[in-house]
């Protein structure tokens, strides 16, 4: 039995997470089964970018070794997430004449249209990560999902182009290649999370995924089955921890415990008389000084200030695409920061949208911890790999964008009704 191993590697500021899946008999349409998931602490990586290639390489190597011991098979290739807040999204259109004399549109016509749309002036120091077809038009008929087989003279495509900063991408890929791994593709993290958490109906109605990590927050927005927008914001759950440490004048490790065990994003529902006794926590975190009990409502107010900032930044992104308060399927929160108590209620208040915690909908797994929010990006990379051919597979010699035809065909097959 031929078995295929697909691995998703998500490098975060606090942890590196790797999810390994296995597919049997691709020729027979065999499904994917998650067979392992591991995480290790990160070093040399902060705020979505590499700060030390050597330390990042060491951390990734430790993660791979741990995974190989767990699953019992070698891991040679990974699908890799990109968390850089400097990513940019641009719209572009491509127009071509249909090639065949009878006017029937084939894959070659679509490839040429996508290529024309991708022939944009890329800003200095940036390179293309994704060229995603949104909709097609044939002659005067618009909003076509899959034009293959249709007849016409003029084929037009509207695409969303996602750009990444070249220097950061090269640093990231260099750190991975030093471990001996090969990179199948680079995928912007909120896009990957969306593949694991969202159903087709939700994408059709209008929905967003908010992936709250340690130092960044990813956003992807969908409507009518299409990706409308993606962004990575330079703020995350560690900023909440830092705010608590400053507000209570306590060590950062104690602030993290307070956030996890007593933190709340809705101060208005907390009684002013409720207090947090820090004596036991101080002992467990080896804090030598004596700390007085603190008001639980005061801690929640500190948290709420930062949570409001995060959601206001997200709302500003939604305003750019005219979807502020206008996503019927709401927003789904994921990532390690999504576990904060009453965060979904805060999202409803500040975004004026339905909100809930994202759960794995699209991959079969018997490993419970994979369904935790912090694994959503790594798990989504597996789902992405199962649907799309590599579009931006970086060479060890050059990192330029290669042929995108295979990716485009896979994308069209998925969004076609």
C-alpha positions in Angstrom: 0.0 0.0 0.0 1.4 3.3 -1.1 1.2 5.9 1.7 1.9 9.6 1.4 3.1 11.7 4.3 2.0 15.4 4.4 3.3 17.7 7.2 2.2 21.2 8.1 4.8 23.3 10.0 3.6 26.5 11.8 6.4 28.6 13.4 5.0 30.9 16.0 6.7 33.3 18.4 6.1 31.1 21.4 5.9 27.6 19.9 6.6 25.6 16.7 3.8 23.2 15.9 4.0 20.4 13.5 1.0 18.2 12.4 1.7 15.0 10.4 -0.9 13.3 8.3 -1.0 10.2 6.1 -2.9 9.5 2.9 -3.3 5.9 1.6 -3.9 5.1 -2.0 -4.1 8.6 -3.6 -5.0 6.9 -6.9 -8.1 5.5 -5.2 -9.0 8.8 -3.6 -7.8 7.8 -0.1 -8.5 10.4 2.6 -6.1 12.1 5.0 -5.7 10.9 8.5 -3.7 12.9 11.1 -1.2 10.6 12.8 0.7 13.0 15.0 1.1 16.5 16.3 3.9 18.0 18.4 5.0 21.4 19.6 8.3 22.7 21.0 9.3 26.2 22.3 10.5 28.7 19.8 13.8 30.6 19.8 15.1 32.9 17.1 11.6 33.8 15.9 9.5 36.8 17.0 6.6 38.9 15.7 6.3 36.7 12.7 9.8 37.0 11.4 13.2 35.3 11.9 15.4 37.1 14.4 18.2 34.4 14.4 18.5 31.8 11.6 20.7 29.5 13.8 18.2 29.5 16.7 15.2 29.0 14.4 17.0 26.1 12.7 17.7 24.5 16.1 14.1 24.8 17.2 12.7 23.4 13.9 15.2 20.5 14.1 14.0 19.7 17.7 10.4 19.7 16.5 11.1 17.4 13.6 13.0 14.9 15.7 10.2 14.9 18.3 7.6 14.3 15.5 9.7 11.5 13.9 10.0 9.7 17.2 6.2 10.0 17.7 5.0 8.8 14.2 7.9 6.5 13.4 8.4 7.7 9.8 10.9 10.2 8.4 9.7 13.7 7.6 11.4 15.2 4.6 8.9 17.8 3.3 6.7 20.4 4.9 4.1 22.9 4.0 5.2 26.1 5.8 3.2 29.0 7.2 4.1 32.6 6.8 3.2 35.0 9.7 4.9 38.2 8.6 2.8 41.3 9.4 4.3 42.9 6.3 2.2 40.8 3.8 0.2 42.9 1.3 -3.0 42.2 -0.7 -3.7 43.6 -4.1 -6.4 43.1 -6.7 -5.5 42.5 -10.3 -7.4 41.7 -13.5 -6.2 39.8 -16.6 -7.9 39.8 -20.0 -7.1 37.4 -22.9 -8.8 36.4 -26.2 -10.1 32.8 -26.2 -7.6 30.8 -28.2 -9.7 28.1 -30.0 -11.5 29.0 -33.2 -14.8 27.7 -32.0 -14.6 29.9 -28.9 -14.6 27.1 -26.3 -12.6 28.0 -23.2 -10.0 25.5 -22.0 -7.4 25.3 -19.2 -4.7 27.0 -21.4 -7.0 30.1 -21.7 -7.4 30.2 -18.0 -3.7 29.9 -17.5 -3.0 32.8 -19.8 -5.6 34.9 -18.1 -4.1 34.2 -14.7 -0.6 34.9 -16.0 -1.8 38.2 -17.4 -3.4 39.1 -14.0 -0.1 38.1 -12.2 2.0 40.4 -14.5 1.8 43.3 -12.1 4.4 45.7 -10.9 5.6 44.1 -7.7 6.8 46.7 -5.1 10.5 46.7 -4.4 11.7 44.0 -2.0 8.4 42.1 -2.3 7.5 38.9 -4.1 4.3 37.1 -4.9 3.1 34.4 -2.5 -0.4 33.6 -3.8 -2.3 34.4 -7.0 -5.9 33.5 -6.1 -8.6 33.7 -8.8 -11.8 35.3 -7.4 -14.1 35.4 -10.3 -14.2 35.1 -14.1 -16.1 36.9 -16.8 -16.8 35.6 -20.3 -17.7 38.4 -22.8 -20.6 40.2 -20.9 -21.4 37.4 -18.4 -19.8 38.1 -15.0 -19.3 36.2 -11.7 -18.5 32.9 -13.3 -16.8 30.3 -11.0 -15.5 27.9 -13.6 -15.4 29.0 -17.3 -14.0 25.8 -18.7 -16.1 24.5 -21.5 -18.0 27.7 -21.9 -18.0 29.6 -25.2 -16.9 33.2 -25.8 -14.4 35.6 -27.3 -13.0 37.4 -24.3 -12.0 35.9 -21.0 -11.4 38.1 -18.0 -10.3 37.1 -14.5 -10.1 39.0 -11.2 -7.5 37.8 -8.8 -6.3 38.5 -5.3 -2.5 38.7 -5.2 -0.8 38.3 -1.8 2.8 39.6 -1.5 5.5 38.9 1.0 8.6 40.7 2.0 11.5 39.0 0.1 14.1 39.3 2.8 11.9 37.8 5.5 10.8 34.9 3.2 14.5 34.2 2.3 15.5 34.2 6.0 12.6 31.8 6.8 13.3 29.4 4.0 17.0 29.5 4.7 16.4 28.4 8.3 14.2 25.5 7.2 16.6 24.3 4.5 19.4 24.2 7.0 17.5 21.4 8.9 17.6 19.3 5.7 13.9 19.7 5.1 12.4 20.6 1.7 9.5 23.1 1.5 6.5 22.1 -0.5 5.0 25.5 -0.4 4.6 28.7 1.6 1.1 29.5 2.8 0.0 32.7 4.6 -1.2 31.5 8.0 -4.8 32.9 8.1 -5.5 31.2 4.8 -4.4 27.9 6.1 -6.5 28.2 9.3 -9.5 29.0 7.1 -9.1 25.7 5.3 -9.3 23.7 8.5 -12.1 25.6 10.3 -14.6 26.8 7.7 -17.3 24.9 5.8 -18.2 25.7 2.2 -21.6 27.2 3.3 -19.9 29.6 5.7 -17.5 30.8 3.0 -20.5 31.4 0.7 -22.4 33.4 3.2 -19.5 35.6 4.3 -17.2 34.8 7.2 -13.9 35.7 8.8 -11.2 33.7 10.7 -9.3 35.6 13.4 -6.2 33.7 14.4 -4.8 35.2 17.7 -1.2 34.1 18.2 1.4 35.2 20.7 2.6 38.3 18.9 0.5 38.4 15.7 -3.1 38.1 14.8 -4.1 36.7 11.4 -7.3 37.6 9.5 -8.9 36.0 6.4 -12.2 37.0 5.0 -14.4 35.0 2.6 -17.6 35.7 0.7 -19.4 33.8 -2.1 -16.8 31.1 -1.7 -13.9 33.5 -2.5 -11.1 34.9 -0.4 -11.7 38.6 -0.2 -8.9 39.8 2.1 -6.1 38.6 4.3 -3.9 40.4 6.8 -1.5 39.8 9.7 -1.6 42.3 12.5 1.5 42.9 14.8 -0.4 42.3 18.1 -1.3 39.2 20.0 -1.9 37.5 23.3 1.5 38.2 24.7 0.7 41.9 24.6 -2.2 41.2 27.0 0.2 39.4 29.3 2.6 42.3 29.2 -0.2 44.7 30.1 -1.1 42.7 33.1 2.5 42.5 34.2 2.8 46.3 34.0 -0.6 47.0 35.6 0.0 44.7 38.6 3.7 45.2 38.7 4.4 41.5 38.8 6.7 39.2 36.9 5.7 38.2 33.4 5.4 34.4 34.2 2.9 35.3 37.0 1.0 37.6 34.7 0.6 34.8 32.2 -0.9 32.5 34.9 -3.2 35.3 36.0 -4.4 35.8 32.4 -5.0 32.1 31.8 -6.7 31.2 35.2 -8.5 34.4 36.1 -8.5 36.6 33.0 -11.8 37.8 31.4 -12.5 39.9 28.4 -15.8 41.3 29.7 -15.2 43.4 32.9 -18.8 44.6 32.9 -20.0 41.2 34.1 -17.6 40.9 37.0 -18.5 42.0 40.5 -16.3 44.8 41.9 -15.9 42.8 45.2 -14.3 39.7 43.5 -10.6 39.4 44.2 -7.7 37.2 43.1 -5.6 35.7 45.8 -2.0 35.6 44.4 -0.4 33.8 47.4 -0.6 30.3 45.9 0.2 31.4 42.4 3.3 33.3 43.6 4.6 30.2 45.3 4.1 28.1 42.2 5.8 30.6 40.0 8.6 31.1 42.6 7.9 34.8 43.1 9.6 35.8 46.3 7.8 39.0 47.1 4.5 39.1 48.8 1.6 40.2 46.6 -1.6 41.6 47.9 -4.9 40.3 46.5 -6.0 42.2 43.3 -9.4 43.0 42.0 -10.6 40.6 39.3 -12.5 43.4 37.6 -9.3 45.5 37.4 -7.5 42.7 35.7 -10.4 42.3 33.3 -10.3 46.0 32.5 -6.6 45.7 31.6 -7.4 42.8 29.3 -10.4 44.5 27.8 -8.3 47.6 26.8 -6.0 45.4 24.7 -8.8 43.2 23.3 -10.6 46.3 22.2 -7.5 47.5 20.3 -7.1 44.1 18.6 -10.7 44.0 17.4 -10.6 47.7 16.3 -7.6 46.8 14.1 -9.6 43.9 12.7 -12.6 46.1 12.1 -10.4 48.6 10.2 -9.3 45.7 7.9 -13.0 44.9 7.3 -13.7 48.5 6.5 -11.1 48.4 3.8 -13.2 45.8 1.9 -16.5 47.3 3.0 -17.5 44.3 5.2 -17.5 45.9 8.7 -20.5 44.4 10.5 -21.6 42.7 7.3 -20.5 39.0 7.5 -23.7 36.9 8.0 -21.7 33.8 9.1 -19.7 35.9 11.6 -16.2 35.4 12.8 -14.4 32.4 14.2 -11.7 32.8 16.7 -8.7 30.5 16.9 -5.1 30.4 18.0 -3.6 30.2 21.4 -5.0 33.6 22.4 -8.6 32.5 21.6 -9.0 30.6 24.9 -9.3 33.8 26.9 -12.6 33.7 28.9 -15.5 35.6 27.2 -13.4 36.6 24.2 -16.2 35.6 21.8 -18.5 37.9 23.7 -16.0 40.7 23.3 -15.8 40.0 19.6 -19.6 40.3 19.2 -19.5 43.6 21.0 -16.6 45.3 19.2 -17.1 43.7 15.7 -21.0 43.7 15.8 -21.0 40.3 14.3 -21.8 36.7 15.4 -18.7 35.1 16.9 -17.6 31.7 18.1 -14.6 29.5 18.6 -13.3 27.8 15.4 -13.2 24.0 15.4 -11.7 21.5 13.0 -14.3 20.7 10.4 -12.4 19.3 7.4 -9.8 16.7 8.6 -10.2 13.4 10.2 -8.2 12.9 13.4 -8.2 10.7 16.5 -5.7 13.0 18.3 -7.7 15.3 20.5 -5.1 18.0 21.0 -5.0 18.7 17.3 -8.4 20.3 17.6 -7.0 22.9 20.0 -7.0 26.4 18.6 -3.2 26.7 18.7 -2.9 23.9 16.1 -5.4 25.3 13.6 -2.7 26.8 11.3 -0.6 23.6 11.2 -3.8 21.6 10.7 -4.9 24.0 8.0 -1.7 23.5 6.1 -2.6 19.8 5.8 -6.0 20.7 4.5 -4.5 23.2 2.0 -2.0 20.6 0.8 -4.9 18.2 0.1 -6.6 20.7 -2.1 -4.0 22.7 -3.9 -0.8 22.1 -5.8 2.3 24.0 -4.7 2.3 27.5 -6.1 5.3 29.1 -4.4 7.7 26.2 -3.9 11.0 28.0 -3.1 14.1 26.6 -4.8 17.3 26.3 -2.8 18.9 28.5 -5.4 16.1 31.0 -6.1 12.9 32.1 -4.4 11.1 33.4 -7.5 7.5 32.4 -8.3 7.2 29.4 -10.6 4.5 28.1 -12.8 1.0 28.7 -11.2 -1.1 26.8 -13.7 -1.5 23.6 -11.5 -2.5 25.7 -8.5 -5.1 27.6 -10.4 -6.7 24.5 -11.8 -6.9 23.0 -8.3 -8.4 26.2 -7.0 -11.1 26.3 -9.7 -12.0 22.7 -9.1 -12.6 23.4 -5.4 -14.7 26.6 -5.7 -16.7 25.3 -8.7 -20.3 24.5 -7.6 
